Amino acid sequence: MKAIGKVWVWVAAVGLAASTSYAQPALPKEDIPKDIPPLVRVYIDMLYSPNAAQRAVGASTLGVLGAQSAPAVPYLIGVLGDVPDVRGKAAEALGRIGEGAIVPLIAVLKTGGDEQRSAAAEALGKIGKPAVKPLMTALNDQEEKVRTAVAVALGKVGSPAVDLLTAGLKDESVHVRWGSATALGEIKDPRAVEPLIEGLKDKTWADRWCTARALADIADRRAVEPLIEALSDKDWRDRWSAAEALGRLGDGRAVKPLIDALGVEEGGVAWHSVRALPKLGKPAVKPLLETLTAVDTLNVTVRSAAADALGDLGDVETVPPLIVALADPEEQVRTQIAGALAKMGAPAVVPLLAALKNENQDVRWGAIKALGDIKDGRAVQPLIALLGDPAWEIRSMVASSLAKLNDRQAVPPLIKALKDEKEEVRAAVVTSLETLTGQKFEENTFEVWNAWWEKEGGKR
């Protein structure tokens, strides 16, 4: 009967926990053993509080007490399913208590809910080396959230976990392989570099992706050449993960291979190369400029990508050659160059203002667009002067850029531009006037706008 009674007490306790909006220890508060040290008992009591802040304080203080809190382990286990703050404090406390918490935490890893198992993994990671083997086992858990928490926990263990994690790279389970690679990247131990390099030719693309990311995390230059080789792999997913990793490593040897990858249209390989190249710094500038200006040999996509990368690189010394490149025959490339110049900001304004007088219409167009995107007040009057440019495409772009500069001194000249002979220009002017003034009319004629401006607009 006593055994049956204990079972019912436990069931009742579970029912009590389920009936509240927060997790509680399974054992009823009144059944806490009397022989638990008074100081520890005080903070165990707080784990039963309906106030989350008090439960968090109780868990946190038990952690501060360290090994003294060993009797509190089952009670801390009970709140691993609590709200995030309490759950986190309980995991930290269990980690500080140390080896005495390993067995119950392993039990949670096997039977608990997702949140509890994630918290248990976190706690085991804080315990360190003694917890490595049970954590390695948990890398094969069915729930991704748990596997992720376990990988992070193993990463926190550090160097003591390296040998087991290295062996885990060859495990039959894909989850163990992924988790092992991720954890090795977190640890950043040079011993893992060669095994991870071998993993670049592993079973699945996901293995290779995790391996490439881990190599980038470790940031060891031994990985550069193997990753460059991976840029030529058949699977596009290998190529883009290699491009991403090479960008993070920042080694100049990767410049040319990454530029060669700018023409790969499948799977975002070119996109990742564009994102990677600016991270390589100065060594990437000259090759990117050469790529941008290779009008006769490289296609629009590659040249546009080179312009995008130069903009992200942000080297002000590239402003003059970028302005010259605005003469590119393709609008897509010119637009990308204008965007790159806009990213340079204020240092590009003076050269761009000079480019407004360039004989080449495409150069003027790109300079106007860039100045509008930079939004520097120095461009207002020079742009207003171009509302009389012979090319209607220029006049239309001027109107659009003046709206971006948000300076109402442009309103009277724009109102005059409502008399422009080209409908496209007038449409751009109306949009700009509405943006600058907040005013709209059913009839967008010079007479309507001019009358409003003389009466109301100039007062604001």
URLIN-V330870 format. One record per residue. N is the residue number from 1. D_CENTER is the distance of its C-alpha to the mean C-alpha in whole Angstrom. Layout:
BEGIN
n:d_center
N:D_CENTER
N:D_CENTER
END
This chain:
BEGIN
n:d_center
1:59
2:57
3:54
4:54
5:54
6:51
7:49
8:50
9:49
10:45
11:45
12:46
13:43
14:41
15:42
16:42
17:38
18:37
19:39
20:37
21:34
22:33
23:33
24:36
25:38
26:40
27:43
28:45
29:45
30:49
31:49
32:47
33:49
34:51
35:51
36:47
37:48
38:48
39:45
40:42
41:44
42:43
43:40
44:40
45:42
46:39
47:37
48:39
49:38
50:37
51:35
52:32
53:32
54:35
55:34
56:31
57:33
58:35
59:33
60:31
61:35
62:36
63:33
64:34
65:38
66:36
67:39
68:41
69:39
70:40
71:42
72:39
73:37
74:38
75:38
76:34
77:33
78:35
79:32
80:29
81:29
82:29
83:26
84:23
85:24
86:28
87:26
88:24
89:27
90:29
91:27
92:27
93:31
94:31
95:30
96:32
97:35
98:34
99:36
100:38
101:35
102:34
103:37
104:36
105:32
106:33
107:35
108:32
109:30
110:32
111:34
112:31
113:29
114:25
115:24
116:27
117:26
118:23
119:24
120:27
121:25
122:23
123:27
124:28
125:25
126:26
127:30
128:29
129:31
130:34
131:31
132:29
133:32
134:31
135:28
136:28
137:30
138:27
139:25
140:27
141:26
142:26
143:23
144:20
145:19
146:22
147:21
148:17
149:19
150:22
151:19
152:18
153:21
154:23
155:20
156:22
157:25
158:25
159:27
160:30
161:28
162:27
163:30
164:30
165:26
166:27
167:30
168:28
169:26
170:29
171:30
172:31
173:28
174:25
175:23
176:25
177:24
178:20
179:20
180:22
181:20
182:17
183:19
184:20
185:17
186:17
187:21
188:20
189:24
190:26
191:28
192:25
193:25
194:28
195:27
196:24
197:25
198:27
199:25
200:23
201:27
202:26
203:27
204:24
205:21
206:19
207:21
208:20
209:17
210:16
211:19
212:17
213:14
214:16
215:18
216:15
217:15
218:18
219:18
220:22
221:24
222:26
223:23
224:23
225:26
226:25
227:22
228:23
229:26
230:23
231:22
232:26
233:25
234:27
235:24
236:21
237:18
238:20
239:20
240:16
241:15
242:17
243:16
244:12
245:14
246:17
247:14
248:13
249:17
250:18
251:21
252:24
253:25
254:22
255:23
256:26
257:24
258:21
259:23
260:25
261:22
262:22
263:24
264:23
265:23
266:22
267:19
268:16
269:17
270:18
271:15
272:13
273:16
274:16
275:12
276:14
277:17
278:16
279:15
280:19
281:20
282:24
283:25
284:23
285:25
286:28
287:27
288:25
289:28
290:30
291:28
292:28
293:31
294:33
295:34
296:36
297:35
298:31
299:30
300:28
301:25
302:25
303:26
304:23
305:21
306:22
307:22
308:19
309:18
310:21
311:19
312:16
313:18
314:20
315:23
316:26
317:28
318:27
319:28
320:32
321:31
322:29
323:31
324:34
325:32
326:32
327:35
328:33
329:35
330:32
331:31
332:27
333:27
334:28
335:26
336:23
337:25
338:26
339:22
340:21
341:24
342:23
343:20
344:22
345:24
346:27
347:28
348:28
349:30
350:34
351:34
352:32
353:35
354:38
355:36
356:37
357:41
358:40
359:43
360:40
361:39
362:35
363:35
364:36
365:34
366:31
367:31
368:32
369:29
370:27
371:29
372:28
373:25
374:25
375:27
376:30
377:33
378:35
379:34
380:36
381:40
382:39
383:37
384:40
385:43
386:41
387:42
388:45
389:44
390:46
391:43
392:42
393:38
394:38
395:39
396:37
397:34
398:35
399:36
400:32
401:31
402:33
403:32
404:29
405:30
406:32
407:35
408:38
409:41
410:39
411:41
412:45
413:44
414:42
415:44
416:47
417:44
418:45
419:48
420:46
421:48
422:45
423:43
424:40
425:40
426:42
427:39
428:36
429:38
430:39
431:35
432:35
433:38
434:36
435:33
436:35
437:38
438:36
439:40
440:40
441:44
442:45
443:47
444:45
445:48
446:49
447:51
448:49
449:46
450:49
451:51
452:48
453:47
454:50
455:51
456:48
457:45
458:46
459:46
460:43
END
